[in-house]
Amino acid sequence: MRLTPRVATLLAVAALPLALTACSSGSASDTGGASAKPAGAKDLNAGLPTGTQLKKALAPASAVPAGFTAEADGSSDSGGQFLSPSARSTAKPDCTRLESTSWIQVTGYKGGVSFAQNDYVNHDKTEEVAQEVDAFQGGTAATVMKAMQSVAGACATFTDTDAHAKVKLTGTSTAGLGDEAYTMTLTSGAWQNGTTLIAARSGDSVVTVLSTAGADNGAASAKKVTTTVLAALKKA
């Protein structure tokens, strides 16, 4: 897998390749800088958490499987600035983004006006748990969640970028996680283990988690990390 952390203004994070059987490469995207607000205009970012605040909501090492350590090059956030909101791309979803960190971009959105992310890998770098939180203006977070279901339909089967193998995706709405949640599971006969992706909304923030850890396609670790981040957001 190739990690694809978000890139904010004045913050560039190098992509780090991982030798994960279940994942392939993706490319980083530049989110742009903070948008200028005309005098007297309504502040659409009012009440939204900054990247610095979202970073504090990320699940700690205690929430991931034992033996996993944080990858320094997989960590980034938007700091105290808000980024320019990105318009949604209407292009056909690039299903291979589901194999990478920052997989929220498969919805057509580059991300929120603020974000924080990091990831953990096991000793051999064959398993990974990655997490990201994005804050969106207005009702965009709910729109992102709706897009997840569209992606699940469009990417029901696709070819991965590493083994060029057929990947099967199953998706389902998930109760009990935030205001709404959606879970996708990726499996392939060419992989040693599958991947679990969970997207969960808490107000105007969307938590996205990827896990390949464990024999359950990463399901348990993905849920634990998602639950931990949602609890931190609620407290904040």
Contacts in CASP RR format, 6 or more apart in sequence:
PFRMAT RR
TARGET T0000
AUTHOR 0000-0000-0000
METHOD contacts of the structure
MODEL  1
MRLTPRVATLLAVAALPLALTACSSGSASDTGGASAKPAGAKDLNAGLPT
GTQLKKALAPASAVPAGFTAEADGSSDSGGQFLSPSARSTAKPDCTRLES
TSWIQVTGYKGGVSFAQNDYVNHDKTEEVAQEVDAFQGGTAATVMKAMQS
VAGACATFTDTDAHAKVKLTGTSTAGLGDEAYTMTLTSGAWQNGTTLIAA
RSGDSVVTVLSTAGADNGAASAKKVTTTVLAALKKA
1 17 0 8 1.000
1 18 0 8 1.000
1 20 0 8 1.000
1 22 0 8 1.000
1 23 0 8 1.000
1 24 0 8 1.000
1 25 0 8 1.000
1 99 0 8 1.000
1 100 0 8 1.000
1 101 0 8 1.000
1 128 0 8 1.000
1 162 0 8 1.000
2 15 0 8 1.000
2 16 0 8 1.000
2 17 0 8 1.000
2 18 0 8 1.000
2 24 0 8 1.000
2 25 0 8 1.000
2 26 0 8 1.000
2 100 0 8 1.000
3 15 0 8 1.000
3 16 0 8 1.000
3 17 0 8 1.000
3 18 0 8 1.000
3 71 0 8 1.000
3 73 0 8 1.000
3 74 0 8 1.000
3 100 0 8 1.000
3 101 0 8 1.000
3 119 0 8 1.000
3 130 0 8 1.000
4 15 0 8 1.000
4 26 0 8 1.000
4 27 0 8 1.000
4 28 0 8 1.000
4 29 0 8 1.000
4 100 0 8 1.000
4 101 0 8 1.000
4 102 0 8 1.000
5 13 0 8 1.000
5 15 0 8 1.000
5 28 0 8 1.000
5 73 0 8 1.000
5 74 0 8 1.000
5 75 0 8 1.000
5 76 0 8 1.000
5 101 0 8 1.000
5 102 0 8 1.000
5 117 0 8 1.000
6 13 0 8 1.000
6 28 0 8 1.000
6 29 0 8 1.000
6 31 0 8 1.000
6 76 0 8 1.000
6 78 0 8 1.000
6 102 0 8 1.000
6 110 0 8 1.000
6 111 0 8 1.000
6 115 0 8 1.000
6 117 0 8 1.000
6 132 0 8 1.000
7 13 0 8 1.000
7 28 0 8 1.000
7 29 0 8 1.000
7 30 0 8 1.000
7 31 0 8 1.000
7 76 0 8 1.000
8 31 0 8 1.000
8 32 0 8 1.000
8 33 0 8 1.000
8 76 0 8 1.000
8 77 0 8 1.000
8 78 0 8 1.000
8 79 0 8 1.000
8 81 0 8 1.000
8 83 0 8 1.000
8 115 0 8 1.000
9 31 0 8 1.000
9 32 0 8 1.000
9 33 0 8 1.000
9 34 0 8 1.000
9 81 0 8 1.000
9 83 0 8 1.000
11 76 0 8 1.000
11 77 0 8 1.000
11 78 0 8 1.000
11 79 0 8 1.000
13 28 0 8 1.000
13 73 0 8 1.000
13 74 0 8 1.000
13 75 0 8 1.000
13 76 0 8 1.000
14 73 0 8 1.000
15 27 0 8 1.000
15 28 0 8 1.000
15 73 0 8 1.000
16 71 0 8 1.000
16 73 0 8 1.000
16 74 0 8 1.000
17 25 0 8 1.000
18 121 0 8 1.000
18 125 0 8 1.000
18 128 0 8 1.000
19 125 0 8 1.000
19 126 0 8 1.000
20 125 0 8 1.000
20 126 0 8 1.000
20 127 0 8 1.000
20 128 0 8 1.000
20 212 0 8 1.000
21 126 0 8 1.000
21 162 0 8 1.000
21 163 0 8 1.000
21 190 0 8 1.000
21 191 0 8 1.000
21 192 0 8 1.000
21 193 0 8 1.000
22 99 0 8 1.000
22 186 0 8 1.000
22 188 0 8 1.000
22 191 0 8 1.000
22 192 0 8 1.000
22 193 0 8 1.000
22 194 0 8 1.000
22 195 0 8 1.000
22 212 0 8 1.000
23 99 0 8 1.000
23 100 0 8 1.000
23 128 0 8 1.000
23 160 0 8 1.000
23 162 0 8 1.000
23 195 0 8 1.000
23 212 0 8 1.000
24 96 0 8 1.000
24 99 0 8 1.000
24 100 0 8 1.000
24 160 0 8 1.000
24 161 0 8 1.000
24 162 0 8 1.000
24 163 0 8 1.000
25 96 0 8 1.000
25 99 0 8 1.000
25 100 0 8 1.000
25 161 0 8 1.000
25 162 0 8 1.000
26 96 0 8 1.000
26 97 0 8 1.000
26 99 0 8 1.000
26 100 0 8 1.000
26 161 0 8 1.000
28 102 0 8 1.000
29 102 0 8 1.000
29 105 0 8 1.000
29 110 0 8 1.000
31 78 0 8 1.000
31 83 0 8 1.000
31 84 0 8 1.000
31 86 0 8 1.000
31 110 0 8 1.000
31 111 0 8 1.000
31 112 0 8 1.000
31 115 0 8 1.000
32 83 0 8 1.000
32 84 0 8 1.000
33 81 0 8 1.000
33 83 0 8 1.000
33 84 0 8 1.000
34 81 0 8 1.000
34 82 0 8 1.000
34 83 0 8 1.000
34 84 0 8 1.000
35 82 0 8 1.000
35 83 0 8 1.000
35 84 0 8 1.000
35 85 0 8 1.000
37 43 0 8 1.000
44 85 0 8 1.000
44 137 0 8 1.000
44 138 0 8 1.000
45 82 0 8 1.000
45 113 0 8 1.000
45 114 0 8 1.000
45 137 0 8 1.000
48 82 0 8 1.000
48 113 0 8 1.000
48 114 0 8 1.000
48 135 0 8 1.000
48 136 0 8 1.000
48 137 0 8 1.000
48 204 0 8 1.000
49 57 0 8 1.000
49 114 0 8 1.000
49 135 0 8 1.000
49 205 0 8 1.000
49 233 0 8 1.000
49 236 0 8 1.000
50 78 0 8 1.000
50 79 0 8 1.000
50 80 0 8 1.000
50 81 0 8 1.000
50 82 0 8 1.000
50 114 0 8 1.000
51 77 0 8 1.000
51 78 0 8 1.000
51 79 0 8 1.000
51 80 0 8 1.000
51 114 0 8 1.000
51 115 0 8 1.000
51 116 0 8 1.000
51 135 0 8 1.000
52 77 0 8 1.000
52 79 0 8 1.000
52 80 0 8 1.000
52 116 0 8 1.000
53 114 0 8 1.000
53 236 0 8 1.000
54 77 0 8 1.000
54 78 0 8 1.000
54 114 0 8 1.000
54 115 0 8 1.000
54 116 0 8 1.000
54 133 0 8 1.000
54 134 0 8 1.000
54 135 0 8 1.000
54 205 0 8 1.000
55 77 0 8 1.000
55 79 0 8 1.000
55 116 0 8 1.000
56 232 0 8 1.000
56 236 0 8 1.000
57 116 0 8 1.000
57 133 0 8 1.000
57 229 0 8 1.000
57 232 0 8 1.000
57 233 0 8 1.000
57 236 0 8 1.000
58 116 0 8 1.000
58 117 0 8 1.000
58 118 0 8 1.000
58 131 0 8 1.000
58 133 0 8 1.000
58 229 0 8 1.000
58 232 0 8 1.000
59 131 0 8 1.000
59 224 0 8 1.000
59 225 0 8 1.000
59 228 0 8 1.000
59 229 0 8 1.000
59 232 0 8 1.000
60 228 0 8 1.000
61 68 0 8 1.000
61 69 0 8 1.000
61 70 0 8 1.000
61 120 0 8 1.000
63 224 0 8 1.000
63 225 0 8 1.000
63 228 0 8 1.000
64 120 0 8 1.000
64 129 0 8 1.000
64 213 0 8 1.000
64 221 0 8 1.000
64 224 0 8 1.000
64 225 0 8 1.000
65 122 0 8 1.000
65 127 0 8 1.000
65 129 0 8 1.000
65 213 0 8 1.000
65 214 0 8 1.000
65 221 0 8 1.000
67 122 0 8 1.000
67 123 0 8 1.000
68 120 0 8 1.000
68 121 0 8 1.000
68 122 0 8 1.000
68 127 0 8 1.000
68 129 0 8 1.000
68 213 0 8 1.000
69 120 0 8 1.000
69 121 0 8 1.000
69 123 0 8 1.000
70 118 0 8 1.000
70 119 0 8 1.000
70 120 0 8 1.000
71 118 0 8 1.000
71 119 0 8 1.000
71 120 0 8 1.000
71 121 0 8 1.000
74 101 0 8 1.000
74 117 0 8 1.000
74 118 0 8 1.000
74 119 0 8 1.000
74 130 0 8 1.000
75 117 0 8 1.000
75 118 0 8 1.000
75 119 0 8 1.000
76 116 0 8 1.000
76 117 0 8 1.000
76 118 0 8 1.000
77 114 0 8 1.000
77 115 0 8 1.000
77 116 0 8 1.000
77 117 0 8 1.000
78 113 0 8 1.000
78 114 0 8 1.000
78 115 0 8 1.000
78 116 0 8 1.000
79 114 0 8 1.000
80 114 0 8 1.000
81 114 0 8 1.000
82 113 0 8 1.000
82 114 0 8 1.000
83 112 0 8 1.000
83 113 0 8 1.000
83 114 0 8 1.000
83 115 0 8 1.000
84 113 0 8 1.000
85 112 0 8 1.000
85 113 0 8 1.000
85 136 0 8 1.000
85 137 0 8 1.000
85 140 0 8 1.000
86 109 0 8 1.000
86 110 0 8 1.000
86 111 0 8 1.000
86 112 0 8 1.000
88 107 0 8 1.000
88 108 0 8 1.000
88 109 0 8 1.000
88 143 0 8 1.000
88 147 0 8 1.000
89 108 0 8 1.000
89 109 0 8 1.000
91 108 0 8 1.000
92 154 0 8 1.000
93 106 0 8 1.000
93 107 0 8 1.000
93 108 0 8 1.000
93 150 0 8 1.000
93 151 0 8 1.000
93 154 0 8 1.000
93 155 0 8 1.000
94 106 0 8 1.000
95 106 0 8 1.000
95 151 0 8 1.000
95 154 0 8 1.000
95 155 0 8 1.000
95 158 0 8 1.000
95 167 0 8 1.000
95 169 0 8 1.000
96 158 0 8 1.000
96 160 0 8 1.000
96 161 0 8 1.000
97 103 0 8 1.000
97 105 0 8 1.000
97 106 0 8 1.000
98 106 0 8 1.000
98 151 0 8 1.000
98 155 0 8 1.000
98 169 0 8 1.000
98 184 0 8 1.000
98 186 0 8 1.000
98 195 0 8 1.000
98 197 0 8 1.000
99 160 0 8 1.000
99 161 0 8 1.000
99 162 0 8 1.000
99 186 0 8 1.000
99 195 0 8 1.000
100 210 0 8 1.000
101 117 0 8 1.000
101 119 0 8 1.000
101 130 0 8 1.000
101 132 0 8 1.000
101 210 0 8 1.000
102 117 0 8 1.000
102 132 0 8 1.000
102 208 0 8 1.000
103 197 0 8 1.000
103 208 0 8 1.000
103 210 0 8 1.000
104 111 0 8 1.000
104 132 0 8 1.000
104 134 0 8 1.000
104 144 0 8 1.000
104 199 0 8 1.000
104 206 0 8 1.000
104 208 0 8 1.000
105 111 0 8 1.000
106 151 0 8 1.000
106 155 0 8 1.000
107 144 0 8 1.000
107 147 0 8 1.000
107 148 0 8 1.000
107 151 0 8 1.000
108 147 0 8 1.000
109 136 0 8 1.000
109 140 0 8 1.000
109 144 0 8 1.000
109 147 0 8 1.000
111 134 0 8 1.000
111 136 0 8 1.000
112 134 0 8 1.000
112 135 0 8 1.000
112 136 0 8 1.000
112 140 0 8 1.000
113 135 0 8 1.000
113 136 0 8 1.000
113 137 0 8 1.000
114 134 0 8 1.000
114 135 0 8 1.000
115 132 0 8 1.000
115 133 0 8 1.000
115 134 0 8 1.000
115 135 0 8 1.000
116 132 0 8 1.000
116 133 0 8 1.000
117 130 0 8 1.000
117 131 0 8 1.000
117 132 0 8 1.000
117 133 0 8 1.000
118 130 0 8 1.000
118 131 0 8 1.000
119 128 0 8 1.000
119 129 0 8 1.000
119 130 0 8 1.000
119 131 0 8 1.000
119 210 0 8 1.000
120 128 0 8 1.000
120 129 0 8 1.000
120 130 0 8 1.000
121 127 0 8 1.000
121 128 0 8 1.000
121 129 0 8 1.000
122 128 0 8 1.000
122 213 0 8 1.000
126 192 0 8 1.000
127 193 0 8 1.000
127 212 0 8 1.000
127 213 0 8 1.000
127 214 0 8 1.000
128 210 0 8 1.000
128 211 0 8 1.000
128 212 0 8 1.000
128 213 0 8 1.000
129 209 0 8 1.000
129 210 0 8 1.000
129 211 0 8 1.000
129 212 0 8 1.000
129 213 0 8 1.000
129 221 0 8 1.000
129 222 0 8 1.000
129 225 0 8 1.000
130 209 0 8 1.000
130 210 0 8 1.000
130 211 0 8 1.000
131 207 0 8 1.000
131 208 0 8 1.000
131 209 0 8 1.000
131 210 0 8 1.000
131 225 0 8 1.000
131 226 0 8 1.000
131 229 0 8 1.000
132 207 0 8 1.000
132 208 0 8 1.000
132 209 0 8 1.000
133 205 0 8 1.000
133 206 0 8 1.000
133 207 0 8 1.000
133 208 0 8 1.000
133 229 0 8 1.000
133 233 0 8 1.000
134 144 0 8 1.000
134 205 0 8 1.000
134 206 0 8 1.000
134 208 0 8 1.000
135 141 0 8 1.000
135 204 0 8 1.000
135 205 0 8 1.000
136 144 0 8 1.000
136 204 0 8 1.000
136 205 0 8 1.000
136 206 0 8 1.000
137 204 0 8 1.000
138 204 0 8 1.000
139 204 0 8 1.000
140 204 0 8 1.000
141 201 0 8 1.000
141 203 0 8 1.000
141 204 0 8 1.000
141 205 0 8 1.000
141 206 0 8 1.000
142 180 0 8 1.000
142 201 0 8 1.000
144 199 0 8 1.000
144 201 0 8 1.000
144 206 0 8 1.000
145 180 0 8 1.000
145 182 0 8 1.000
145 199 0 8 1.000
145 201 0 8 1.000
145 206 0 8 1.000
148 182 0 8 1.000
148 184 0 8 1.000
148 199 0 8 1.000
149 171 0 8 1.000
149 173 0 8 1.000
149 182 0 8 1.000
151 184 0 8 1.000
152 169 0 8 1.000
152 170 0 8 1.000
152 171 0 8 1.000
152 182 0 8 1.000
152 184 0 8 1.000
153 169 0 8 1.000
155 169 0 8 1.000
156 168 0 8 1.000
156 169 0 8 1.000
157 166 0 8 1.000
157 167 0 8 1.000
157 168 0 8 1.000
157 169 0 8 1.000
158 166 0 8 1.000
158 167 0 8 1.000
158 169 0 8 1.000
159 165 0 8 1.000
159 166 0 8 1.000
159 167 0 8 1.000
160 167 0 8 1.000
160 188 0 8 1.000
160 190 0 8 1.000
163 188 0 8 1.000
163 190 0 8 1.000
163 191 0 8 1.000
165 188 0 8 1.000
165 189 0 8 1.000
165 190 0 8 1.000
165 191 0 8 1.000
166 188 0 8 1.000
166 189 0 8 1.000
166 190 0 8 1.000
167 186 0 8 1.000
167 187 0 8 1.000
167 188 0 8 1.000
168 186 0 8 1.000
168 187 0 8 1.000
168 188 0 8 1.000
169 184 0 8 1.000
169 185 0 8 1.000
169 186 0 8 1.000
170 184 0 8 1.000
170 185 0 8 1.000
170 187 0 8 1.000
171 182 0 8 1.000
171 183 0 8 1.000
171 184 0 8 1.000
171 185 0 8 1.000
172 182 0 8 1.000
172 183 0 8 1.000
173 180 0 8 1.000
173 181 0 8 1.000
173 182 0 8 1.000
173 183 0 8 1.000
174 181 0 8 1.000
174 182 0 8 1.000
174 183 0 8 1.000
174 198 0 8 1.000
174 200 0 8 1.000
175 181 0 8 1.000
177 198 0 8 1.000
177 200 0 8 1.000
177 223 0 8 1.000
177 226 0 8 1.000
177 227 0 8 1.000
177 230 0 8 1.000
178 200 0 8 1.000
178 201 0 8 1.000
178 202 0 8 1.000
178 230 0 8 1.000
179 200 0 8 1.000
179 201 0 8 1.000
179 202 0 8 1.000
179 203 0 8 1.000
180 200 0 8 1.000
180 201 0 8 1.000
181 198 0 8 1.000
181 199 0 8 1.000
181 200 0 8 1.000
181 201 0 8 1.000
181 226 0 8 1.000
182 198 0 8 1.000
182 199 0 8 1.000
182 200 0 8 1.000
183 196 0 8 1.000
183 197 0 8 1.000
183 198 0 8 1.000
183 199 0 8 1.000
183 222 0 8 1.000
184 196 0 8 1.000
184 197 0 8 1.000
184 198 0 8 1.000
185 194 0 8 1.000
185 195 0 8 1.000
185 196 0 8 1.000
185 197 0 8 1.000
185 217 0 8 1.000
185 219 0 8 1.000
186 194 0 8 1.000
186 195 0 8 1.000
186 196 0 8 1.000
186 197 0 8 1.000
186 217 0 8 1.000
187 194 0 8 1.000
187 195 0 8 1.000
187 217 0 8 1.000
188 194 0 8 1.000
193 212 0 8 1.000
193 214 0 8 1.000
193 215 0 8 1.000
193 217 0 8 1.000
193 218 0 8 1.000
194 212 0 8 1.000
194 217 0 8 1.000
194 218 0 8 1.000
195 210 0 8 1.000
195 211 0 8 1.000
195 212 0 8 1.000
195 217 0 8 1.000
195 218 0 8 1.000
196 209 0 8 1.000
196 210 0 8 1.000
196 211 0 8 1.000
196 212 0 8 1.000
196 216 0 8 1.000
196 217 0 8 1.000
196 218 0 8 1.000
196 219 0 8 1.000
196 221 0 8 1.000
196 222 0 8 1.000
196 223 0 8 1.000
197 208 0 8 1.000
197 209 0 8 1.000
197 210 0 8 1.000
197 222 0 8 1.000
198 207 0 8 1.000
198 208 0 8 1.000
198 209 0 8 1.000
198 222 0 8 1.000
198 223 0 8 1.000
198 226 0 8 1.000
199 206 0 8 1.000
199 207 0 8 1.000
199 208 0 8 1.000
199 209 0 8 1.000
200 206 0 8 1.000
200 207 0 8 1.000
200 226 0 8 1.000
200 230 0 8 1.000
201 207 0 8 1.000
202 230 0 8 1.000
202 233 0 8 1.000
202 234 0 8 1.000
205 233 0 8 1.000
207 226 0 8 1.000
207 229 0 8 1.000
207 230 0 8 1.000
207 233 0 8 1.000
209 222 0 8 1.000
209 225 0 8 1.000
209 226 0 8 1.000
209 229 0 8 1.000
210 222 0 8 1.000
211 218 0 8 1.000
211 219 0 8 1.000
211 221 0 8 1.000
211 222 0 8 1.000
211 225 0 8 1.000
212 218 0 8 1.000
213 221 0 8 1.000
214 220 0 8 1.000
214 221 0 8 1.000
END
